[in-house]
């Protein structure tokens, strides 16, 4: 065998190994057994309810929604922030931003619950290739815009978590936002994304070196920060210094699924919307007829630093495709999705 043929064979073998490893890592070989010990009701009248958070006192859910497929085609995304009151006998969607223009294309959201009702909603907005953080005061169930923040460190913001009335952490899911470099970053699962901290005055990089930094949240005492890295299929856990905002890696939990957004319940448990078959989710993002399995994980911190991990919900995608978030309060579990024209209100 001459040298040229040998090199060609080696390249072919490497490509085959890479493809098999990619498919395995993305979960494409998984056998799924759908289950859920409860009943879910689809709530329509909304497109792309990608992120959901529930106010722990008023029990009102706030939902970020945008028609992402339309945006990709250059059409209006009909973005909005909705309220969904779980106290009501029959909860209904209420558009809190009916007068917003087409530039309102919301992504991740986070609610800061202050003293004496001084609540603040933080929203990531993408518009015309620009990325901003909008800060709204939440009073009597209405949003009042207070401030817009932008910075060169907001490269590809995905999710954020408020840690004060004007401070937060935000995840950038990519280093490269377009073109072949972004594709390489995704399919070679490069760990190039980061987390940025805003202290109320300045943006600084807090941590870096993640494979698709995605959902981010914090413990009730503000001393533990959680970050989902989607292509790593890993939950990163950090000790946080509340005064300085400094993060110190405590541990990593391999979850072997495409983890997305994180919500924290009233008992400190983590709820993570996930994509067990990531490449199916990519196809679903492009074509609504291609189903993508939906999964919800519940992670409970235990004494001694251990964690109890349970799969609460798994569906092949026919009930809801591409679950991105699960927000829970008592018996209610709201499951959102990045592209679906609905979310699920589930009773456990």
C-alpha positions in Angstrom: 0.0 0.0 0.0 1.5 3.3 -1.0 1.7 6.3 1.3 -1.1 8.2 -0.4 -3.6 5.3 0.0 -2.5 4.8 3.6 -3.1 8.4 4.5 -6.5 8.3 2.8 -7.5 5.2 4.8 -6.4 6.8 8.0 -8.4 9.9 7.3 -11.4 7.8 6.5 -11.1 5.9 9.7 -10.7 9.1 11.7 -13.9 10.5 10.1 -15.8 7.3 10.9 -14.6 7.3 14.5 -15.5 11.0 14.9 -19.0 10.5 13.4 -19.7 7.5 15.7 -18.4 9.4 18.7 -20.6 12.4 17.8 -23.7 10.3 17.4 -23.0 8.5 20.7 -22.3 11.7 22.6 -25.5 13.3 21.2 -27.5 10.4 22.5 -28.7 9.2 19.0 -28.3 5.6 20.0 -30.4 5.9 23.2 -33.4 3.7 23.6 -36.1 5.9 25.1 -38.9 4.7 27.4 -41.4 7.6 27.8 -42.9 8.0 31.3 -44.5 10.6 33.6 -46.5 10.0 36.8 -49.0 12.8 36.1 -51.1 14.5 33.5 -50.1 17.4 31.2 -52.4 19.9 29.5 -51.1 21.8 26.5 -51.4 25.6 26.7 -51.5 27.2 23.3 -51.6 30.8 22.1 -47.8 31.2 22.4 -44.9 30.4 20.2 -41.4 29.3 21.4 -41.9 29.5 25.2 -38.1 28.9 25.8 -37.7 30.0 29.4 -40.1 30.0 32.3 -39.7 31.1 35.9 -42.2 31.1 38.8 -42.5 33.9 41.4 -42.1 32.0 44.8 -44.6 34.3 46.6 -47.2 35.3 44.0 -47.0 31.9 42.2 -47.2 33.7 38.8 -45.1 32.2 36.1 -43.3 34.5 33.7 -42.6 33.2 30.2 -40.2 34.3 27.5 -41.4 33.5 24.0 -40.3 34.1 20.5 -40.9 32.5 17.1 -37.3 31.6 16.4 -38.0 29.8 13.1 -39.6 32.9 11.7 -36.7 35.0 12.9 -34.3 32.7 11.0 -36.3 33.4 7.9 -36.1 37.1 8.3 -39.8 37.4 9.4 -41.2 39.0 12.6 -40.6 36.8 15.6 -43.7 38.0 17.6 -41.7 38.0 20.8 -43.3 38.7 24.2 -43.1 38.2 27.9 -46.2 36.5 29.3 -47.7 36.0 32.8 -49.5 32.8 33.8 -51.1 32.9 37.2 -51.0 29.4 38.8 -53.4 30.7 41.6 -56.2 31.0 39.2 -58.8 28.2 38.8 -58.2 28.3 35.1 -54.9 30.1 34.5 -54.7 32.2 31.3 -51.8 33.7 29.4 -51.5 37.5 29.7 -49.1 39.4 27.4 -47.2 41.8 29.5 -45.5 43.5 26.5 -48.4 44.1 24.0 -47.0 47.4 22.8 -43.4 46.1 22.2 -42.1 46.3 18.7 -40.7 43.6 16.5 -37.3 44.1 18.0 -38.4 42.4 21.2 -37.0 38.9 20.7 -36.6 37.6 24.3 -34.4 34.6 25.3 -33.4 33.8 28.9 -35.1 35.5 31.8 -34.5 35.7 35.5 -36.6 37.1 38.4 -35.1 38.9 41.4 -37.4 38.9 44.3 -36.7 41.9 46.5 -37.9 43.1 49.8 -41.4 44.6 50.1 -42.4 43.7 46.6 -39.4 45.3 44.9 -39.2 42.7 42.2 -37.1 42.9 39.0 -37.3 40.9 35.8 -34.1 40.6 33.7 -34.5 39.6 30.0 -32.0 38.7 27.3 -33.0 40.4 24.0 -31.6 39.6 20.6 -32.4 42.1 17.9 -30.7 42.9 14.5 -27.5 41.0 15.5 -27.3 42.9 18.8 -27.6 41.5 22.3 -28.9 43.4 25.3 -30.2 42.8 28.8 -33.4 44.6 29.6 -34.3 45.3 33.2 -37.9 45.7 34.2 -39.4 46.6 37.5 -42.3 44.3 38.3 -45.1 46.1 40.1 -48.8 45.0 40.6 -48.4 42.4 37.9 -47.0 44.9 35.3 -43.6 45.4 33.8 -42.0 48.9 33.8 -38.9 49.2 31.7 -36.0 50.7 33.7 -32.7 50.1 31.9 -31.0 48.6 28.9 -27.5 47.1 29.2 -25.1 46.2 26.4 -21.5 45.3 26.3 -18.9 43.6 24.1 -18.7 40.7 26.5 -22.3 39.8 25.5 -21.2 37.7 22.6 -24.0 35.1 22.4 -26.0 35.4 25.7 -28.4 32.5 26.3 -29.5 32.6 29.9 -29.0 34.6 33.1 -29.5 34.6 36.8 -30.2 37.7 38.9 -28.2 38.0 42.2 -29.3 41.5 43.1 -31.6 44.3 41.9 -29.1 45.3 39.2 -26.5 42.4 39.2 -26.5 39.1 37.5 -24.5 36.3 35.8 -25.1 35.6 32.1 -24.0 32.6 30.0 -22.6 33.0 26.5 -23.3 29.8 24.7 -20.7 30.3 22.0 -17.4 32.1 21.3 -18.1 32.2 17.6 -21.6 33.3 16.7 -21.8 32.6 12.9 -20.3 30.6 10.1 -17.9 27.7 9.9 -16.2 28.5 13.3 -19.5 28.2 15.1 -20.2 24.9 13.4 -16.8 23.6 14.4 -17.3 24.8 17.9 -20.6 22.8 18.1 -19.8 19.6 16.3 -16.3 19.2 17.7 -17.8 20.1 21.1 -15.1 22.7 21.8 -15.2 24.2 25.3 -14.9 27.9 24.4 -18.0 29.5 25.9 -18.1 31.4 29.2 -20.0 33.1 32.0 -20.0 36.9 32.5 -20.8 38.7 35.7 -22.4 42.2 35.9 -21.9 43.8 39.4 -24.2 46.7 38.7 -21.5 48.8 37.1 -19.2 46.6 35.0 -19.2 43.4 33.0 -16.3 41.0 33.7 -15.7 37.4 32.7 -16.4 35.2 35.7 -15.5 31.7 34.3 -14.7 30.2 30.9 -14.0 26.9 29.2 -17.5 25.4 28.7 -19.0 23.3 26.0 -22.2 25.4 25.1 -22.8 27.3 28.4 -26.5 27.3 28.8 -28.9 27.4 31.7 -27.7 29.1 34.8 -29.2 29.5 38.3 -28.3 30.0 41.9 -29.2 28.6 45.4 -31.5 30.6 47.7 -28.6 31.7 49.9 -26.7 33.0 46.9 -23.6 30.9 47.7 -23.9 28.2 45.0 -24.1 28.8 41.3 -25.3 26.1 38.8 -24.4 26.0 35.1 -25.6 23.6 32.4 -23.0 22.9 29.6 -25.1 21.4 26.8 -22.5 19.7 24.6 -20.6 18.5 27.6 -23.8 17.0 29.0 -22.7 18.3 32.4 -23.9 20.3 35.3 -21.2 22.5 36.7 -21.4 23.6 40.4 -19.5 26.6 41.8 -19.0 28.1 45.2 -19.8 31.8 44.9 -18.5 34.7 46.9 -21.5 37.0 47.3 -19.5 40.1 48.0 -17.1 39.9 45.0 -19.1 37.6 42.7 -16.0 35.3 42.3 -16.8 31.7 41.3 -14.8 28.6 42.4 -15.5 25.3 40.8 -16.7 22.8 43.3 -17.7 19.8 41.1 -19.1 18.6 37.9 -22.0 16.2 37.5 -22.2 14.2 34.2 -25.8 13.9 33.3 -25.4 12.3 29.8 -28.1 14.4 28.2 -28.3 17.8 26.5 -29.0 19.9 29.5 -30.7 23.2 28.9 -32.3 25.6 31.4 -32.3 25.3 35.2 -35.0 26.3 37.6 -34.7 26.0 41.4 -37.8 25.1 43.5 -38.8 26.3 47.0 -36.9 23.3 48.5 -33.7 24.0 46.7 -34.2 21.2 44.1 -33.0 21.7 40.6 -35.2 21.1 37.6 -33.5 20.9 34.2 -35.2 20.7 30.8 -33.1 18.5 28.6 -32.6 17.1 25.1 -31.7 13.4 25.3 -31.0 13.3 21.5 -29.3 16.5 20.6 -29.0 16.0 16.9 -32.7 15.3 16.7 -33.2 18.7 18.5 -31.1 20.3 15.8 -33.3 18.8 13.1 -36.4 19.9 15.0 -35.1 23.5 15.2 -35.2 23.5 11.4 -38.3 21.5 10.7 -41.4 21.3 13.0 -42.3 17.9 11.6 -39.1 16.4 13.0 -39.8 15.5 16.6 -37.2 15.9 19.4 -37.5 14.0 22.6 -38.2 16.0 25.8 -36.8 15.2 29.2 -37.0 16.7 32.7 -34.5 15.9 35.4 -34.9 16.6 39.1 -31.7 17.0 41.1 -31.9 17.2 44.9 -28.9 18.3 47.0 -28.3 15.9 49.9 -26.3 16.2 53.1 -22.6 15.5 52.6 -22.4 17.1 49.2 -24.2 14.3 47.3 -27.1 14.7 44.8 -30.1 12.6 44.1 -30.8 12.5 40.4 -34.2 11.4 39.0 -35.8 11.5 35.5 -39.3 12.9 36.1 -40.5 13.2 32.6 -39.5 11.6 29.3 -41.4 11.9 26.0 -40.5 11.0 22.5 -41.6 14.4 21.3 -45.2 13.9 20.4 -46.5 15.6 23.5 -43.9 18.4 23.3 -40.7 18.5 21.3 -37.4 20.0 22.5 -38.1 20.7 26.1 -35.9 23.7 27.2 -37.1 24.3 30.7 -39.2 22.9 33.6 -40.5 25.3 36.3 -42.1 23.8 39.3 -44.2 25.0 42.2 -45.8 22.4 44.4 -48.0 20.1 42.2 -47.5 22.3 39.0 -44.7 21.6 36.5 -44.6 23.9 33.5 -42.5 22.5 30.6 -41.4 25.0 27.9 -39.8 24.4 24.5 -37.7 26.6 22.2 -39.8 26.2 19.1 -43.2 24.7 19.9 -46.5 26.7 19.7 -47.4 25.7 23.3 -46.1 24.7 26.7 -47.3 22.0 29.1 -49.0 22.6 32.4 -48.4 19.3 34.2 -49.9 18.1 37.5 -47.7 15.7 39.4 
